[in-house]
Amino acid sequence: MIYVHEHTWVKNMRKNVVKKKLCVVFTCVTLLIVAAVGCGGASDTSSAETAEYAVPQAVGGKALSKSADLNVAEDADNMSEAAVEGEAGGGEAPSENAEPVTDTSRKLITTMRIGAETENFDDAISTIEAKVGELGGYIESSDVYNGSNSNKNHSSSNRRASFVIRIPADNLGGFVDSLSDAYNITNKTTSVEDVTLQYVDIESKKKALLTEEESLLSILESAETVEDIITVQDRLSQVRYELENMESQLRAYDNQVDYSTVYLDLDEVAKYTPVEEKGAFARMGEGFVESLKSVCNGIKEFIIWFVIHIPQLLFLAIFVAVIWISCKKIKEKKASGVTNNAGIKSEAKEEKTTLEKTEGKDGK
């Protein structure tokens, strides 16, 4: 019995030892895998950041000097650490050389399209130009068409104007209110574009390029060979070119954000387009008044037409009179010819009768 118990105890001890060994092996393998993955990620991150910010190390197959390589590597490491700290702190890089972003407001580009009617076209043009200048804006482009004022239905004229107006964003509401008070607004649309993300992205890239520019300048001062100087200067030219492009984009965004764009179409009319549906009696009254106006306009247009065409009418009257007189004379000549012929015939007949009577008397 004692032998059996000892044999069972030995078997259990062996099993426990095997299990412990397996746990130790599994734990070691797991730690090795985790360590390998972490090293691979760190290597990828370091290589990506070095490729983005480091200066190319060769020109025409020749390598930079050791001192330049060490400086570039140190600068790339410093920039990578600053970028990581900036992302952890909400996207603000604590680099001493980078310019801080002072304007944290949203970047909104506002564009409006307005259609308006006016009864006094010339005064409206002058008023709009004066109002734009008063609010600190400017007219980017204008197209004014001075067409004829006459129209068959007399409800509108052909004079119209189109403006592209830039108004400070703070004064846009006041400008639109002044248009609504002075003219009949037929249509109005507003669109707002948020470019905050694009603006912040360009500013972040600009700060990184400024940091790289300063690093390149320090490397240029310590460069020892001509190859090193040419390589650094080439990269420095590229960085400055990219900086100019980004600054141009930022200025364009600032202009569009600070000055809203208004597309204004202005038409001259004799009567404003109704904005509300009116009742039956109001429509009948307006229709009757419009009919009277149409009759008066018809008479006025006839008088204008008659006065304008007096020379043609006189020429036509003279031509008709000449034809009428000529026809009358021709008829008179024909009538006198017929009368003469009749007289001659009657005289011949009388002579013939007289001769017959004379011959009769001689015969007797």
Secondary structure, DSSP 4 states (H G I P E B T S, - for coil): -HHHHHHHHHHHHHHHHHHHHHHHHHHHHHHHHHHHHHHHHHHHHHHHHHHHHSPPSEETTEEPPHHHHHHHHHHHHHHHHHHHHHHHTTS----SSSPP----S--EEEEEEEEEEES-HHHHHHHHHHHHHHTT-EEEEEEEE---S--SS-SEEEEEEEEEEEEEGGGHHHHHHHHHHHSEEEEEEEEEEE-HHHHHHHHHHHHHHHHHHHHHHHHHHH--SHHHHHHHHHHHHHHHHHHHHHHHHHHHHHHHHHEEEEEEEEEEESSPPPSS---HHHHHHHHHHHHHHHHHHHHHHHHHHHHHTHHHHHHHHHHHHHHHHHHHHHHHHHHHHHHHHHHHHHHHHHHHHHHHHHHHHHH-
